[in-house]
Amino acid sequence: MSWEHERAAILEELERIVQQIWLMTLKREISPCEEVSCLGDSRHVSIEISGAWDGALRVSFSELAAENVTRDIFELSDDETPEDVQINDALKEIANVAGGNLKTFLPEPSVLSLPKVLTSEEGERRSAEGKSVSLCLCSEDKEPVRFLLQKDG
Protein backbone atom coordinates (compact mmCIF):
# COMPACT_ATOMS: atom_id res chain seq x y z
CA MET A 1 0.00 0.00 0.00
CA SER A 2 1.38 3.43 -0.90
CA TRP A 3 1.98 5.97 1.84
CA GLU A 4 -0.83 8.19 0.50
CA HIS A 5 -3.36 5.34 0.76
CA GLU A 6 -2.05 4.32 4.18
CA ARG A 7 -2.11 7.96 5.33
CA ALA A 8 -5.73 8.43 4.20
CA ALA A 9 -6.84 5.23 5.95
CA ILE A 10 -5.02 6.18 9.17
CA LEU A 11 -6.47 9.71 9.11
CA GLU A 12 -10.02 8.38 8.71
CA GLU A 13 -9.56 5.84 11.51
CA LEU A 14 -7.87 8.35 13.82
CA GLU A 15 -10.72 10.82 13.38
CA ARG A 16 -13.28 8.09 14.11
CA ILE A 17 -11.37 7.03 17.24
CA VAL A 18 -11.02 10.56 18.61
CA GLN A 19 -14.67 11.44 17.98
CA GLN A 20 -15.69 8.25 19.79
CA ILE A 21 -13.42 9.06 22.76
CA TRP A 22 -14.89 12.55 23.05
CA LEU A 23 -18.47 11.28 22.89
CA MET A 24 -18.04 8.27 25.18
CA THR A 25 -15.57 9.67 27.71
CA LEU A 26 -16.18 13.41 27.74
CA LYS A 27 -19.81 13.54 26.56
CA ARG A 28 -18.82 16.22 24.03
CA GLU A 29 -18.55 16.43 20.28
CA ILE A 30 -15.35 17.22 18.46
CA SER A 31 -14.86 17.97 14.78
CA PRO A 32 -12.06 18.93 12.37
CA CYS A 33 -10.88 22.54 12.43
CA GLU A 34 -8.15 24.51 10.72
CA GLU A 35 -4.60 23.34 11.37
CA VAL A 36 -3.60 26.90 12.29
CA SER A 37 -5.96 26.61 15.28
CA CYS A 38 -3.67 23.94 16.68
CA LEU A 39 -0.67 26.23 17.02
CA GLY A 40 0.24 28.17 20.12
CA ASP A 41 0.44 27.44 23.83
CA SER A 42 -0.05 23.74 24.26
CA ARG A 43 0.38 20.76 26.51
CA HIS A 44 1.79 17.66 24.86
CA VAL A 45 1.66 13.92 25.51
CA SER A 46 3.45 11.22 23.52
CA ILE A 47 3.19 7.46 23.13
CA GLU A 48 5.92 5.57 21.30
CA ILE A 49 4.90 2.74 18.96
CA SER A 50 7.31 -0.06 18.13
CA GLY A 51 7.13 -3.34 16.25
CA ALA A 52 5.67 -3.89 12.80
CA TRP A 53 4.81 -0.17 12.77
CA ASP A 54 7.40 2.17 14.34
CA GLY A 55 6.64 5.74 15.27
CA ALA A 56 4.87 7.90 17.84
CA LEU A 57 1.50 9.41 18.60
CA ARG A 58 1.78 12.96 19.89
CA VAL A 59 -1.31 14.71 21.24
CA SER A 60 -1.27 18.47 21.83
CA PHE A 61 -3.97 20.38 23.70
CA SER A 62 -4.47 24.11 23.99
CA GLU A 63 -4.27 25.15 27.63
CA LEU A 64 -8.03 25.67 27.84
CA ALA A 65 -8.75 22.36 26.05
CA ALA A 66 -6.47 20.61 28.57
CA GLU A 67 -8.33 22.19 31.48
CA ASN A 68 -11.75 21.37 29.99
CA VAL A 69 -10.80 17.73 29.33
CA THR A 70 -9.53 17.47 32.90
CA ARG A 71 -12.73 18.96 34.32
CA ASP A 72 -14.77 16.43 32.34
CA ILE A 73 -12.67 13.42 33.33
CA PHE A 74 -12.46 14.37 37.02
CA GLU A 75 -15.99 15.79 37.10
CA LEU A 76 -14.82 19.18 38.34
CA SER A 77 -17.08 22.21 38.25
CA ASP A 78 -16.41 25.05 35.81
CA ASP A 79 -15.14 27.27 38.62
CA GLU A 80 -12.60 24.69 39.87
CA THR A 81 -9.05 25.05 38.54
CA PRO A 82 -7.51 21.65 37.81
CA GLU A 83 -4.11 20.94 39.34
CA ASP A 84 -1.17 20.14 37.06
CA VAL A 85 -1.10 16.51 38.21
CA GLN A 86 -4.78 16.14 37.29
CA ILE A 87 -4.22 17.74 33.88
CA ASN A 88 -1.26 15.46 33.16
CA ASP A 89 -3.22 12.37 34.22
CA ALA A 90 -6.24 13.34 32.10
CA LEU A 91 -4.17 14.06 28.99
CA LYS A 92 -2.19 10.84 29.36
CA GLU A 93 -5.48 8.95 29.64
CA ILE A 94 -6.80 10.49 26.39
CA ALA A 95 -3.52 9.67 24.60
CA ASN A 96 -3.50 6.14 26.02
CA VAL A 97 -7.06 5.39 24.91
CA ALA A 98 -6.39 6.86 21.44
CA GLY A 99 -3.13 4.93 21.13
CA GLY A 100 -4.71 1.67 22.26
CA ASN A 101 -7.53 1.99 19.75
CA LEU A 102 -5.15 3.03 16.99
CA LYS A 103 -2.88 0.05 17.75
CA THR A 104 -5.66 -2.35 16.71
CA PHE A 105 -5.66 -0.65 13.30
CA LEU A 106 -1.87 -0.74 12.77
CA PRO A 107 0.09 -3.78 11.54
CA GLU A 108 0.79 -6.40 14.18
CA PRO A 109 2.67 -6.92 16.32
CA SER A 110 3.02 -3.36 17.61
CA VAL A 111 3.69 -2.33 21.20
CA LEU A 112 2.83 0.98 22.87
CA SER A 113 4.88 2.75 25.52
CA LEU A 114 3.24 4.38 28.50
CA PRO A 115 2.12 7.95 27.76
CA LYS A 116 4.68 10.61 28.59
CA VAL A 117 4.06 14.32 29.20
CA LEU A 118 6.42 16.36 27.05
CA THR A 119 7.87 19.80 27.58
CA SER A 120 6.68 22.47 25.15
CA GLU A 121 9.99 22.21 23.30
CA GLU A 122 9.72 18.42 22.97
CA GLY A 123 6.07 18.68 21.90
CA GLU A 124 6.76 21.21 19.16
CA ARG A 125 9.77 19.33 17.78
CA ARG A 126 8.91 17.40 14.66
CA SER A 127 10.99 14.63 13.26
CA ALA A 128 12.85 15.66 10.12
CA GLU A 129 12.63 12.05 8.93
CA GLY A 130 9.60 9.87 8.58
CA LYS A 131 6.02 10.43 7.55
CA SER A 132 3.18 11.93 9.52
CA VAL A 133 -0.58 12.16 9.76
CA SER A 134 -1.90 15.30 11.44
CA LEU A 135 -5.45 15.79 12.66
CA CYS A 136 -6.59 19.05 14.24
CA LEU A 137 -9.95 18.92 16.02
CA CYS A 138 -11.94 21.46 18.01
CA SER A 139 -14.55 20.69 20.62
CA GLU A 140 -17.74 22.64 21.13
CA ASP A 141 -15.76 25.32 23.00
CA LYS A 142 -13.61 25.81 19.86
CA GLU A 143 -10.46 24.81 21.72
CA PRO A 144 -8.03 22.79 19.57
CA VAL A 145 -6.55 19.35 20.12
CA ARG A 146 -4.00 18.01 17.66
CA PHE A 147 -3.18 14.36 17.04
CA LEU A 148 0.09 13.82 15.19
CA LEU A 149 1.02 10.27 14.24
CA GLN A 150 4.61 10.04 13.03
CA LYS A 151 5.92 6.99 11.21
CA ASP A 152 9.64 6.37 11.46
CA GLY A 153 11.69 5.74 8.37
C-alpha positions as CSV (number, residue, x, y, z in Angstrom):
1,M,0.0,0.0,0.0
2,S,1.4,3.4,-0.9
3,W,2.0,6.0,1.8
4,E,-0.8,8.2,0.5
5,H,-3.4,5.3,0.8
6,E,-2.0,4.3,4.2
7,R,-2.1,8.0,5.3
8,A,-5.7,8.4,4.2
9,A,-6.8,5.2,6.0
10,I,-5.0,6.2,9.2
11,L,-6.5,9.7,9.1
12,E,-10.0,8.4,8.7
13,E,-9.6,5.8,11.5
14,L,-7.9,8.4,13.8
15,E,-10.7,10.8,13.4
16,R,-13.3,8.1,14.1
17,I,-11.4,7.0,17.2
18,V,-11.0,10.6,18.6
19,Q,-14.7,11.4,18.0
20,Q,-15.7,8.2,19.8
21,I,-13.4,9.1,22.8
22,W,-14.9,12.5,23.0
23,L,-18.5,11.3,22.9
24,M,-18.0,8.3,25.2
25,T,-15.6,9.7,27.7
26,L,-16.2,13.4,27.7
27,K,-19.8,13.5,26.6
28,R,-18.8,16.2,24.0
29,E,-18.6,16.4,20.3
30,I,-15.3,17.2,18.5
31,S,-14.9,18.0,14.8
32,P,-12.1,18.9,12.4
33,C,-10.9,22.5,12.4
34,E,-8.2,24.5,10.7
35,E,-4.6,23.3,11.4
36,V,-3.6,26.9,12.3
37,S,-6.0,26.6,15.3
38,C,-3.7,23.9,16.7
39,L,-0.7,26.2,17.0
40,G,0.2,28.2,20.1
41,D,0.4,27.4,23.8
42,S,0.0,23.7,24.3
43,R,0.4,20.8,26.5
44,H,1.8,17.7,24.9
45,V,1.7,13.9,25.5
46,S,3.5,11.2,23.5
47,I,3.2,7.5,23.1
48,E,5.9,5.6,21.3
49,I,4.9,2.7,19.0
50,S,7.3,-0.1,18.1
51,G,7.1,-3.3,16.3
52,A,5.7,-3.9,12.8
53,W,4.8,-0.2,12.8
54,D,7.4,2.2,14.3
55,G,6.6,5.7,15.3
56,A,4.9,7.9,17.8
57,L,1.5,9.4,18.6
58,R,1.8,13.0,19.9
59,V,-1.3,14.7,21.2
60,S,-1.3,18.5,21.8
61,F,-4.0,20.4,23.7
62,S,-4.5,24.1,24.0
63,E,-4.3,25.2,27.6
64,L,-8.0,25.7,27.8
65,A,-8.7,22.4,26.1
66,A,-6.5,20.6,28.6
67,E,-8.3,22.2,31.5
68,N,-11.7,21.4,30.0
69,V,-10.8,17.7,29.3
70,T,-9.5,17.5,32.9
71,R,-12.7,19.0,34.3
72,D,-14.8,16.4,32.3
73,I,-12.7,13.4,33.3
74,F,-12.5,14.4,37.0
75,E,-16.0,15.8,37.1
76,L,-14.8,19.2,38.3
77,S,-17.1,22.2,38.3
78,D,-16.4,25.1,35.8
79,D,-15.1,27.3,38.6
80,E,-12.6,24.7,39.9
81,T,-9.1,25.1,38.5
82,P,-7.5,21.7,37.8
83,E,-4.1,20.9,39.3
84,D,-1.2,20.1,37.1
85,V,-1.1,16.5,38.2
86,Q,-4.8,16.1,37.3
87,I,-4.2,17.7,33.9
88,N,-1.3,15.5,33.2
89,D,-3.2,12.4,34.2
90,A,-6.2,13.3,32.1
91,L,-4.2,14.1,29.0
92,K,-2.2,10.8,29.4
93,E,-5.5,9.0,29.6
94,I,-6.8,10.5,26.4
95,A,-3.5,9.7,24.6
96,N,-3.5,6.1,26.0
97,V,-7.1,5.4,24.9
98,A,-6.4,6.9,21.4
99,G,-3.1,4.9,21.1
100,G,-4.7,1.7,22.3
101,N,-7.5,2.0,19.7
102,L,-5.1,3.0,17.0
103,K,-2.9,0.1,17.8
104,T,-5.7,-2.3,16.7
105,F,-5.7,-0.7,13.3
106,L,-1.9,-0.7,12.8
107,P,0.1,-3.8,11.5
108,E,0.8,-6.4,14.2
109,P,2.7,-6.9,16.3
110,S,3.0,-3.4,17.6
111,V,3.7,-2.3,21.2
112,L,2.8,1.0,22.9
113,S,4.9,2.7,25.5
114,L,3.2,4.4,28.5
115,P,2.1,7.9,27.8
116,K,4.7,10.6,28.6
117,V,4.1,14.3,29.2
118,L,6.4,16.4,27.0
119,T,7.9,19.8,27.6
120,S,6.7,22.5,25.2
121,E,10.0,22.2,23.3
122,E,9.7,18.4,23.0
123,G,6.1,18.7,21.9
124,E,6.8,21.2,19.2
125,R,9.8,19.3,17.8
126,R,8.9,17.4,14.7
127,S,11.0,14.6,13.3
128,A,12.9,15.7,10.1
129,E,12.6,12.1,8.9
130,G,9.6,9.9,8.6
131,K,6.0,10.4,7.5
132,S,3.2,11.9,9.5
133,V,-0.6,12.2,9.8
134,S,-1.9,15.3,11.4
135,L,-5.4,15.8,12.7
136,C,-6.6,19.0,14.2
137,L,-9.9,18.9,16.0
138,C,-11.9,21.5,18.0
139,S,-14.5,20.7,20.6
140,E,-17.7,22.6,21.1
141,D,-15.8,25.3,23.0
142,K,-13.6,25.8,19.9
143,E,-10.5,24.8,21.7
144,P,-8.0,22.8,19.6
145,V,-6.5,19.4,20.1
146,R,-4.0,18.0,17.7
147,F,-3.2,14.4,17.0
148,L,0.1,13.8,15.2
149,L,1.0,10.3,14.2
150,Q,4.6,10.0,13.0
151,K,5.9,7.0,11.2
152,D,9.6,6.4,11.5
153,G,11.7,5.7,8.4
